[in-house]
Amino acid sequence: MKFLCHHQKTKGHLATWAGNDEVIIAEYFFWNAGKNDLQKSQEGLLRSLLYQILRQCPEYIRLAFPGVWQCHNPTKTGFHGNADISLDSEMPYTIPELLDSLKNVCDLHTQSEKRLCFLIDGLDEYVGDSRDVIKLVEGLRDLEHVKLCVSSRQWNEFEDAFGKNRTDKLYMQDFNHQDINAYINDVFKYDNNYQELEDRETLGKELILEIVTAANGVFLWVVLVVRSLQDGLCEADSIARLQQRLRKLPTNLEELFERILFRDVKESYRSEASHMFLVALEAKENLPLMAYWFLGEDLPKQRLPLKMQQTIKRHKDAKKRLIASCKGLLEPSFRSTTEEQDSLPSAILFEYTVDFLHRTVRDYLLLPTTDVRQWAEPHFNPDEAICKALYSQIKTAPHGKEYSSHVSALYQTYVYHANAVKNLHGSEMKSQSLSAELVDIVSEYGIEVADSPAIEHTQMHDVITISKPHNVEKLEVMTQESYNATSERGAKPHQGRPSVMERFVSKLSVVKTKLVEPNEDK
């Protein structure tokens, strides 16, 4: 869906449909794994669509939301009263209110030379009764001058609602055979063990065709199966033996996950694998690969910044341990968070993050029948483990301006999980220990805390006055509460209160960076 949303052909076909009218495109990606309900709910869908439309057509705010406009222009409309309070009362919050607002905006499009296209991904990721989201999509479909494209796994309820017209639906497995074939050929082309096989020219094509046929269009299954065959190639398997290996592999994804997890992961690595999976499931966001190195280490209290050679060695070790323990179900990937290329130590320390190979891996691990916790240490707490790992990573990070934004982000994640330890697990001793670490981080890195601390028992007023011992660049970091407030207001607290209109658009865009972030799995 991400590919479809941003492809030039999509815009070209929509332009043909619209004729001389302008086309406004809005997209939404349901994401069940998201930590915020707005990433997987009707409310999130409606708010995101409204936000995107109003950003492209701000002139509609006055017509679609006259009450809000009145609050914004009190002198022109003769309004008297508290604009902030009135704005909150005028904002659409409930699903019916948001739906009415969206319909009003769509009606305005029918009266002007504009048309709308909504692309909605992952109906199966919606949290709630599927019938509710089906009803919502049907309501959007009935709007005038609106085109709608939705995607989902092949669940019966979605087939019944949207799959009866064969000309209006596509099945991915009917169109990706060539892509799967190209992927397999490309992998084997660069596999030296495969290229050395004597029978690759005669039987190799049969093997590839058998993989493509058995895949039934499921690309993830192909990726996992090809990896298994590469393991066989490392053991000097012939094409005939590779075919035997292929035929023994389950064609069902969940059964294949089970085989990998309970058969391929060696017993000596199962405890570490369990800890890694539990941390990945619980993490507020994808953690740096280096944080996973610290999960299994018992480090001394005195932690000094790493030298370059140490950084590279630990990065390599962390990757090897992740592969050995999780067998590819968790993978590191490089994703820069800045426009400018980071230095090598910064990239290695922070830009390589760990995520599930595919969202279905996460779904499988959450099944009650999977229970990866059975391999974990008796008192293992993923939130506490995340805090300890992030604390160690922050303490061993080099000091300097180029690292400040990364340390700031890790600090925010630390606060989030420290709160979870305090609120969910209720351990006074652990909470005080984490609070002490929080004080240590703020003290050493000169972090400016904008609001009161997220963790109680921390003498934050004392922390704020502590001088910076290492002459590092000042980092400006907020606690979790102030971070949430920032997302809603659209500005940092010290920047002054934004205008009412800015707040209005910002309120619709709460966690918009998550809401409209494409789900790369789809």
Residue pairs with C-beta under 8 A, 6 or more apart in sequence:
1 27
1 29
1 119
1 121
1 122
1 149
1 151
1 518
1 519
1 522
2 29
2 121
2 518
2 519
2 520
2 522
4 10
4 119
4 149
5 25
5 27
5 119
5 518
11 23
11 25
14 23
14 25
14 115
14 117
14 147
15 23
17 23
17 115
17 147
18 115
20 113
21 113
21 114
21 115
21 145
22 113
22 114
22 115
23 114
23 115
23 116
23 117
24 52
24 53
24 56
24 57
24 109
24 114
24 115
24 116
24 117
25 52
25 116
25 117
25 119
26 48
26 49
26 52
26 53
26 116
26 117
26 118
26 119
27 52
27 118
27 119
27 120
27 121
27 516
27 518
28 44
28 45
28 48
28 49
28 118
28 119
28 120
28 121
28 515
28 516
29 120
29 121
29 122
29 515
29 516
29 517
29 518
29 519
29 522
30 39
30 40
30 45
30 120
30 121
30 122
30 123
30 124
30 125
30 126
30 519
31 39
31 40
31 122
31 125
31 514
31 517
31 519
32 40
32 122
32 125
32 126
32 127
32 359
32 363
33 359
33 362
34 40
34 514
35 284
35 285
36 44
36 511
36 514
37 43
37 44
37 127
38 44
38 47
38 48
38 510
38 511
38 514
38 515
39 511
39 514
39 515
40 125
40 126
40 127
41 126
41 127
41 128
42 95
42 126
42 128
42 132
42 133
42 136
43 95
43 98
44 511
44 515
45 120
45 133
45 136
46 95
46 98
46 99
46 101
46 102
47 98
47 508
47 509
47 510
47 515
48 509
48 512
48 515
48 516
49 102
49 118
50 92
50 98
50 101
50 102
50 105
50 508
51 505
51 508
51 509
51 512
52 516
53 60
53 102
53 105
53 116
54 60
54 61
54 105
54 505
54 508
55 505
57 105
57 114
58 505
60 105
60 108
61 68
61 69
61 501
61 504
61 505
62 69
63 104
63 108
64 101
64 104
64 105
64 108
65 90
65 92
65 101
65 504
67 86
67 90
68 87
68 90
68 91
68 500
68 504
69 77
70 77
70 79
70 86
70 90
71 79
71 83
71 86
71 87
71 90
71 500
72 83
72 87
72 499
72 500
72 501
72 504
73 79
74 80
74 81
74 83
79 86
83 500
84 500
87 500
87 503
87 504
91 504
91 507
92 98
92 100
92 101
99 136
99 139
102 140
103 143
106 116
106 143
106 144
106 145
106 146
107 144
109 115
109 116
109 145
109 146
110 144
110 145
114 145
115 145
115 146
115 147
116 143
116 145
116 146
116 147
117 146
117 147
117 148
117 149
118 140
118 146
118 147
118 148
118 149
119 149
119 150
120 137
120 148
120 149
120 150
120 151
121 150
121 151
121 518
121 519
121 522
122 151
122 152
122 519
122 522
123 130
123 133
123 134
123 137
123 150
123 151
123 152
123 158
124 130
124 152
124 153
124 155
124 158
125 359
125 519
126 132
126 133
130 155
130 157
130 158
131 157
134 157
134 158
134 161
134 162
137 148
137 150
137 161
137 162
138 161
140 146
140 148
141 148
150 162
151 522
152 158
154 171
162 168
162 169
163 169
171 217
172 217
173 216
173 217
173 218
174 217
175 217
176 217
176 219
177 212
177 217
179 219
180 211
180 212
180 215
180 217
180 219
180 222
181 208
181 212
183 219
183 222
183 223
183 226
184 208
184 211
184 212
184 222
184 226
185 208
187 226
187 230
188 194
188 195
188 200
188 204
188 208
189 195
191 230
191 233
193 230
193 233
193 234
193 236
194 200
194 204
194 230
194 233
197 204
197 233
197 238
197 239
199 238
199 239
199 240
200 239
203 239
203 240
203 243
204 239
206 239
206 243
207 239
207 242
207 243
207 246
210 243
210 246
211 222
211 225
211 226
211 246
212 222
214 225
214 246
214 251
215 221
215 222
215 225
216 251
218 253
220 253
220 357
220 358
220 360
221 251
221 253
221 256
223 357
224 256
224 260
224 328
224 357
225 246
225 249
225 256
227 328
228 245
228 249
229 237
229 242
229 245
229 246
232 241
232 242
232 245
233 242
237 245
249 256
249 259
250 256
250 258
250 259
253 360
253 364
254 364
254 367
257 329
257 360
257 361
257 364
258 364
258 370
260 327
260 328
260 329
261 273
261 327
261 329
261 370
261 372
264 327
265 273
265 325
265 326
265 327
266 324
269 324
269 325
270 325
270 375
271 375
271 376
271 377
272 295
272 296
272 321
272 325
273 325
273 326
273 372
273 375
274 372
274 373
274 374
274 375
274 376
274 380
275 295
275 296
275 376
275 377
275 380
275 382
275 385
276 292
276 295
276 322
276 325
276 326
276 330
277 326
277 329
277 330
277 365
277 372
278 372
278 373
278 376
278 380
278 382
278 385
279 287
279 292
279 295
279 382
279 385
279 386
279 389
280 287
280 330
280 354
280 355
280 356
280 362
281 362
281 365
281 366
281 382
282 382
282 383
282 386
282 417
282 420
283 382
283 386
283 413
283 417
284 413
284 416
284 417
285 413
286 353
286 354
286 355
287 353
287 354
287 386
287 389
287 390
287 413
288 349
288 350
288 351
288 352
288 353
288 354
288 393
288 410
289 315
289 318
289 319
289 322
289 332
289 352
289 353
289 354
290 314
290 315
290 318
290 348
290 349
290 350
290 352
290 393
291 386
291 389
291 390
291 393
292 318
292 321
292 322
292 354
292 389
293 314
293 315
293 317
293 318
293 321
294 388
294 389
294 392
294 393
295 385
295 389
296 321
297 392
299 392
303 392
303 395
303 396
304 395
304 396
305 396
305 397
305 398
305 399
306 314
306 345
306 396
306 397
306 398
308 344
308 345
311 345
311 348
311 349
312 348
315 348
315 349
315 352
318 332
319 332
322 330
322 331
322 332
322 354
328 357
329 356
329 357
329 361
330 354
330 355
330 356
330 357
330 361
331 354
331 355
331 356
331 357
332 352
332 353
332 354
333 352
333 353
333 354
333 355
334 347
334 351
334 352
335 351
335 353
336 342
336 347
336 351
337 350
337 351
337 405
337 406
337 409
338 405
341 347
342 350
342 351
342 402
343 402
345 398
346 402
346 403
346 406
349 393
349 397
349 403
349 406
350 403
350 406
350 409
350 410
356 362
358 521
359 519
359 521
364 370
365 372
373 380
381 421
381 425
381 430
383 417
383 418
383 420
383 421
383 424
383 425
384 417
384 421
384 425
384 430
384 434
386 413
386 414
386 417
387 414
387 417
387 418
387 421
387 434
387 437
390 410
390 413
390 414
390 417
391 414
391 437
391 440
391 441
393 410
394 407
394 410
394 411
394 414
394 441
394 445
395 440
395 441
395 444
397 403
397 406
397 407
399 445
399 470
399 472
400 472
400 473
401 472
401 473
404 472
404 473
404 474
404 475
407 445
407 475
408 447
408 475
408 476
408 477
411 441
411 445
411 447
411 475
411 477
412 477
412 478
412 480
412 483
414 437
414 438
414 441
415 438
415 454
415 455
415 479
415 480
416 454
416 480
418 431
418 434
418 435
418 438
418 454
418 455
419 454
419 455
419 480
421 427
421 430
421 431
421 434
422 430
422 431
422 434
422 455
422 456
431 455
431 456
431 457
432 457
434 455
435 453
435 455
435 456
435 457
435 458
438 453
438 455
438 458
439 458
439 459
439 463
441 447
442 449
442 460
442 463
442 464
442 466
443 463
443 466
443 469
444 468
444 469
444 470
445 468
445 470
445 472
445 475
446 467
446 468
446 472
446 473
446 474
446 475
447 474
447 475
447 476
447 477
448 464
448 474
448 475
448 476
448 477
449 460
449 463
449 464
449 477
449 478
449 479
450 476
450 477
450 478
450 479
450 482
450 492
450 493
450 494
451 478
451 479
451 481
451 482
451 485
451 493
452 460
452 479
452 481
453 460
453 479
454 479
454 480
454 481
468 474
476 492
478 486
478 492
478 493
482 493
485 493
486 492
486 493
487 510
487 511
488 506
488 507
488 510
489 497
489 498
489 503
489 506
490 498
490 502
490 503
490 505
490 506
490 509
491 497
491 498
491 502
498 506
509 515
